[in-house]
């Protein structure tokens, strides 16, 4: 996966949100693209920004009703992946004599 760098990530996030608010038919597509970006993304910075955007999306609008079962399954999968990463970090820190 290749991330595209944008000069103003906050402004980009705002424009994505505004576009999805203005064009209801794009909401599920925005969720889908974000989920694809978060899926096994090796860049911690991208994952952090992606989860921030996911929180903004979820607090602004829901995906289309017919997309929600897929959304729920993907979200659970992404959260499980995130928890595994966090557990690895906690375990590595817990056993590091220098921490």
C-alpha positions in Angstrom: 0.0 0.0 0.0 1.3 3.4 -0.8 0.1 6.4 1.1 -0.3 9.7 -0.6 1.1 12.6 1.4 -1.1 15.7 1.6 0.2 19.1 2.7 -2.7 19.8 5.1 -4.1 16.6 6.5 -6.7 18.3 8.7 -8.0 20.3 5.8 -8.2 17.2 3.7 -10.2 15.4 6.4 -12.5 18.3 6.7 -13.1 18.3 2.9 -13.8 14.5 2.9 -16.3 15.0 5.7 -18.0 17.9 3.9 -18.2 16.0 0.7 -19.8 13.0 2.4 -22.3 15.3 4.2 -23.2 17.0 0.9 -23.4 13.8 -1.2 -25.2 11.2 0.8 -24.5 8.5 -1.8 -20.8 8.8 -1.2 -20.9 8.1 2.5 -20.5 4.3 2.3 -17.7 4.7 -0.3 -15.8 7.0 2.1 -16.2 4.4 4.8 -15.1 1.6 2.5 -12.0 3.5 1.3 -11.0 4.3 4.8 -11.4 0.7 6.0 -9.2 -0.4 3.1 -6.6 2.1 4.1 -6.6 0.9 7.7 -6.5 -2.8 6.8 -3.0 -4.0 7.7 -1.4 -0.6 7.1 2.2 -0.8 8.3 2.6 2.9 8.9 1.6 3.9 12.4 1.1 7.6 11.4 -1.4 6.6 8.7 -3.2 4.3 11.0 -3.5 7.0 13.7 -4.8 9.5 11.2 -7.2 6.9 9.7 -8.7 6.1 13.1 -9.1 9.8 13.8 -10.9 10.2 10.6 -13.0 7.1 11.4 -14.1 8.7 14.6 -15.0 11.9 12.8 -17.0 9.9 10.2 -18.9 7.9 12.9 -19.8 11.0 14.8 -21.0 12.8 11.7 -23.0 10.2 9.8 -23.5 6.5 9.4 -22.9 4.5 6.2 -26.0 3.5 4.2 -28.3 0.9 5.8 -27.5 -1.8 3.2 -23.7 -1.3 3.9 -23.9 -1.5 7.7 -23.6 -5.3 8.1 -20.4 -5.1 6.0 -19.2 -2.1 8.0 -19.9 -3.9 11.3 -17.8 -6.9 10.2 -15.0 -4.8 8.9 -14.9 -2.6 12.0 -14.8 -5.6 14.3 -11.9 -7.0 12.3 -10.0 -3.7 12.3 -10.5 -3.3 16.0 -9.3 -6.9 16.6 -6.2 -6.1 14.6 -5.6 -2.9 16.5 -6.0 -4.7 19.8 -3.3 -7.3 18.8 -0.9 -4.5 17.9 -1.6 -2.8 21.3 -1.1 -6.1 23.2 2.3 -6.6 21.4 3.4 -3.1 22.4 2.3 -3.6 26.0 4.0 -7.0 26.3 7.2 -5.7 24.7 7.2 -2.7 27.2 6.3 -4.9 30.2 9.3 -7.1 29.6 11.8 -4.4 28.6 14.2 -3.9 31.5 14.9 -0.3 30.3 11.4 1.0 30.4 
